[in-house]
Every structure is written in C-alpha cells, then in structure tokens.
Amino acid sequence: MNIPIPIIKKTSLKVDLTSLSIFTIWLFVLSALIGIALGFEDWFIPKTPLNLLVGFVLLIINLDFLSVKSKYAFAIAFIVGMIVEILGVATGEIFGVYHYGDNMGIKLLGVPYIIGLYWAVLVSATSMMVRKFSNNALMVAVLGASAMVILDFFMEIMAGRFDFWHFSNGIVPLQNYITWFVVAFGLHLIAFKWIPERGTKFSWHLYLSQLVFFVVTYLILS
C-alpha cells in the first residue's frame, strides 16, 4: 500500500523593510522615553547623535536616493544647513545668539556635524510627507517648511535642558523660526524637483517619532 507523503513547500520569509524601519525608529524613541522617565536622562540624552544616525540610515533605505540629482539634493541640504548654522553661531545675527552644547557630538566651527545631517533628513522626510497634499512646488515648500518649524518649536522647549543648544538668556527669538522657514523653503524647492516621491509612510513615522519625543519629555520633566 502506497502511503502518500505530504509535500512541505518552502516559503520564503519576505522582510518588509518599511515596517522594520518604522519598528526600529519607534523602538529607539520609546526606549529613550522610558529610560528618561525612570531617571536615566544622563545616560540616554548623550546618545542622541546615535538616534539621529539611525534615522538617517533608515531614511536612505526607504527613500529614493539612486539618482545623482537626489544625492545632490541631500548633500546641498546638509551643506546649506551647516553653513547657516556656522554663520548663525559665529555672528548671532541669523537665528539669534546661541551656541551648541556637548550632547550633539563632534563639531565643526562650533556646529555639530549631526545638525547638518538633521537638516538634510528633515527636509527629505517632510518633503515626502506633504507631497500627498499638493503637486505644486511652492505649496509643497510652504507645507514642508511649516512642518519643520513646528518640530523646531517643540525641540526648542527641551534643547537647553538636554544641552543640545542654548540661546542667550534662554529666550528663543522669533527670527529663529523665520530663518528656519526661509532656509527650509528653499531646500524644499530643490528636494521637490530632485528627490522622487517615495517612502511617505516611513517619513511620517520618522517625523512623528521626533515630535512625540520632545513633547513627551517636556511632559515628563516639567
């Protein structure tokens, strides 16, 4: 008597990079929030550059940076971000009088390299986010720059406490937000033309994770 032998089909495990990226970015943020809530602020906050580097790597994986123009757009955002920050720290005339603390990593002329990278990451991510609302370059630039200013507003609340950067007398002047908007607006025009739309879902999670971090740390520590 022939007994049928069941055939076991091999199934390939397909990794969803977007879901894995989203999980990773929230894992880092939530771990930091829990650690800070438990009183380990002095351990987690100096690790901020690592968190931002992870966000950068995941952004590169999820967005389309294959073309030369997209690479140029990202590089321009990094360079412009560094230049305006260096001039801002040196003169006190661009963002207001401020200086960077020690928790943002290695510096060039008083400005951490991670800040230039953060400019490029935020421009790229917010560009992907707002393109779902409009196909007009100017409108995308306005919306994207506005999203960056909103995030900056909440970052400023905790920046001094975390020794990221410090404004004179602890007061953030209006010109800081105006300059953020103007610089971001110009960079968004370049990103719109040169970086193809891709990775919208991850970009939203990256942005919201940053927003949640600063809002929740304020609630925890205030």
C-alpha positions in Angstrom: 0.0 0.0 0.0 1.4 3.4 -1.0 1.1 5.9 1.7 1.1 9.5 0.4 3.8 11.6 1.7 2.8 15.2 2.4 4.8 17.7 0.4 6.1 20.6 2.5 6.5 23.7 0.4 9.3 26.0 1.3 8.1 29.5 2.0 10.5 32.5 1.8 10.4 35.0 4.6 10.0 38.3 3.0 11.1 41.2 5.2 9.0 44.3 4.9 11.7 46.9 5.2 9.3 49.8 5.7 7.6 48.0 8.7 11.0 47.0 10.1 12.3 50.6 9.8 9.2 52.0 11.5 9.5 49.5 14.3 13.2 50.4 14.7 12.7 54.1 14.9 9.9 53.8 17.4 11.9 51.3 19.5 14.7 53.8 19.9 12.4 56.7 20.8 10.2 54.7 23.2 13.3 53.2 24.9 14.7 56.6 25.4 11.4 57.9 26.8 11.1 55.0 29.2 14.7 55.5 30.3 14.2 59.2 30.8 11.0 58.6 32.8 12.9 56.2 35.0 15.6 58.8 35.8 18.3 57.8 33.3 18.3 61.1 31.4 22.0 61.5 31.7 22.6 58.1 30.0 20.1 58.4 27.2 20.4 62.1 26.1 24.2 61.9 25.1 23.1 59.0 22.8 21.1 61.5 20.7 23.6 61.5 17.8 23.3 57.7 17.5 19.5 58.0 17.3 19.7 60.6 14.6 22.2 58.4 12.7 19.8 55.5 12.8 17.1 57.8 11.4 19.4 58.8 8.6 20.3 55.2 7.7 16.7 54.2 7.7 15.8 57.2 5.6 18.3 56.3 3.0 16.9 52.8 2.9 13.3 53.9 2.5 13.6 57.0 0.2 14.8 57.0 -3.4 18.4 58.4 -3.5 19.5 56.3 -6.5 19.7 59.2 -8.9 22.6 61.7 -9.0 20.2 64.6 -8.5 18.7 63.1 -5.4 22.1 62.7 -3.9 22.9 66.3 -4.8 19.7 67.5 -3.1 20.6 65.7 0.1 24.2 66.9 0.0 23.0 70.5 -0.6 20.6 70.4 2.3 23.5 69.1 4.5 25.9 71.8 3.3 23.5 74.7 3.5 22.3 73.5 6.9 25.9 73.5 8.2 26.8 76.9 6.6 23.8 78.8 8.0 24.4 77.2 11.4 28.1 78.0 11.4 27.3 81.6 10.4 24.5 81.7 13.0 26.7 80.6 15.8 29.6 82.9 14.7 27.5 86.1 14.2 24.4 85.7 16.3 22.5 87.5 13.5 20.8 84.6 11.7 18.9 82.6 14.3 19.8 84.8 17.3 22.6 84.5 19.8 23.1 80.8 20.7 25.7 78.1 21.0 25.7 74.3 20.9 26.3 72.1 23.9 28.2 68.9 24.2 25.4 66.3 23.6 25.2 66.6 19.8 28.6 65.1 19.0 31.7 66.3 17.1 31.6 69.9 15.9 32.9 71.9 13.0 33.5 75.6 14.0 31.1 75.2 16.9 28.4 73.3 15.0 27.8 69.6 15.3 28.0 67.7 12.1 24.8 65.9 13.1 22.9 69.2 12.8 23.7 69.5 9.1 22.6 65.9 8.7 19.4 66.6 10.6 18.6 69.5 8.2 19.0 67.1 5.3 17.0 64.3 6.9 14.1 66.6 7.9 13.9 68.3 4.5 13.8 64.9 2.8 11.3 63.4 5.2 8.9 66.4 5.3 9.1 66.7 1.5 7.8 63.2 1.2 5.1 63.8 3.8 3.5 66.9 2.3 3.5 65.9 -1.4 0.4 63.9 -0.7 -1.4 67.2 -0.2 -0.3 69.0 -3.2 1.6 68.7 -6.5 2.5 72.3 -6.6 6.2 73.0 -5.8 5.6 76.3 -4.0 2.8 74.8 -1.9 4.9 71.7 -1.0 7.7 74.0 0.0 5.4 76.1 2.3 3.9 73.0 3.9 7.2 71.2 4.3 8.9 74.3 5.8 6.0 74.8 8.1 6.3 71.2 9.3 9.9 71.7 10.1 9.2 74.9 12.0 6.5 73.1 14.1 9.0 70.5 15.0 11.7 73.1 15.8 9.3 74.9 18.1 8.9 71.7 20.3 12.7 71.0 20.1 13.5 74.4 21.4 11.5 73.8 24.6 13.8 71.0 25.6 17.1 71.8 23.8 18.6 73.8 26.7 17.6 71.1 29.2 19.3 68.4 27.1 22.4 70.5 26.4 21.7 70.4 22.7 22.0 74.2 22.2 21.4 77.3 24.3 20.0 80.7 23.3 21.1 83.8 25.1 19.1 84.3 28.3 17.2 81.1 27.5 14.9 83.0 25.1 14.3 81.8 21.5 13.8 84.8 19.3 11.2 85.0 16.5 13.9 85.3 13.9 15.0 81.7 14.7 11.7 80.4 13.4 11.6 82.8 10.5 15.1 81.8 9.4 14.2 78.1 9.8 11.2 78.6 7.5 13.1 80.6 4.8 16.0 78.2 4.6 13.8 75.1 4.7 11.5 76.7 2.0 14.5 77.0 -0.4 15.7 73.5 0.3 12.3 72.1 -0.2 12.1 73.5 -3.7 15.3 71.6 -4.6 14.0 68.4 -2.9 10.7 68.6 -4.8 12.5 68.7 -8.1 15.3 66.3 -7.5 14.1 63.7 -5.0 11.5 61.3 -6.3 8.4 60.7 -4.2 8.9 57.5 -2.1 8.9 56.4 1.5 5.9 58.6 2.6 4.8 56.2 5.3 8.2 55.9 6.9 8.7 59.7 6.6 5.6 60.3 8.6 6.7 57.9 11.4 10.2 59.4 11.5 8.8 62.9 11.9 6.1 62.0 14.4 8.6 60.0 16.5 10.7 63.1 16.8 7.7 65.2 17.7 6.5 62.7 20.3 9.9 62.5 21.9 10.2 66.3 22.6 6.5 66.7 23.6 6.6 63.7 26.0 9.9 64.6 27.5 8.5 68.0 28.3 5.5 66.4 30.0 7.7 64.0 31.9 10.4 66.5 33.1 8.4 69.7 33.5 
